[in-house]
């Protein structure tokens, strides 16, 4: 029964991840537009992950959000650019 529902869960999680990445893009754009360092958001994400603790790597396939480290890296890299 569970295995039959896995494709639906996977498909739904991929769609939600795409939405979350789009939202992160909008947040990044807003931060930059207002002259704010995107690394501040990266630090917030890192603090939340430390508080929650990392999830098991195999669970990322079922997550509705992109991996937090991937999100942190995106904002760190954007903040490092002049």
C-alpha positions in Angstrom: 0.0 0.0 0.0 2.7 2.5 0.9 4.8 1.7 -2.1 1.9 2.4 -4.4 1.6 6.0 -3.0 5.3 6.8 -3.3 5.2 8.1 -6.9 2.5 10.6 -5.9 4.5 11.7 -2.8 7.6 12.1 -4.9 5.8 14.0 -7.6 4.2 16.3 -5.1 7.5 16.9 -3.2 9.2 17.9 -6.5 6.5 20.4 -7.2 6.7 21.9 -3.7 10.5 22.1 -4.0 10.3 24.0 -7.2 7.9 26.4 -5.5 10.2 26.8 -2.5 13.2 27.5 -4.8 11.0 30.1 -6.6 10.1 31.7 -3.3 13.8 31.8 -2.3 14.6 33.5 -5.6 12.0 36.2 -4.8 13.4 36.6 -1.3 16.9 36.9 -2.7 15.9 39.5 -5.3 14.1 41.5 -2.6 17.1 41.4 -0.3 19.4 42.6 -3.1 17.0 45.3 -4.3 16.9 46.7 -0.8 20.7 46.5 -0.3 20.6 43.7 2.3 23.3 41.1 2.5 21.7 37.7 1.5 24.1 36.0 3.9 21.9 37.2 6.8 19.1 34.8 5.5 21.7 32.0 5.1 22.6 32.5 8.8 19.0 32.2 9.8 18.6 29.0 7.8 21.7 27.6 9.4 20.5 28.5 12.9 17.2 26.8 12.2 18.9 23.7 11.0 21.2 23.6 14.0 18.1 23.8 16.3 16.1 21.2 14.4 19.1 19.0 13.5 19.8 17.6 10.1 17.4 15.1 8.6 18.6 11.8 7.3 19.9 12.0 3.8 17.5 9.5 2.4 14.5 11.6 3.6 15.4 14.4 1.2 13.4 12.5 -1.5 10.3 12.9 0.5 10.8 16.4 1.7 8.7 19.2 0.4 11.6 21.7 0.7 15.0 21.8 -0.9 17.9 20.7 1.2 18.7 23.4 3.7 22.4 23.3 2.9 21.5 23.9 -0.8 19.4 26.9 0.2 22.2 28.2 2.5 24.8 27.9 -0.2 22.6 29.8 -2.7 22.3 32.8 -0.3 25.9 32.6 0.8 27.1 32.7 -2.8 24.9 35.6 -3.7 26.2 37.5 -0.7 29.8 36.9 -1.6 29.4 38.5 -5.1 30.2 42.2 -5.3 
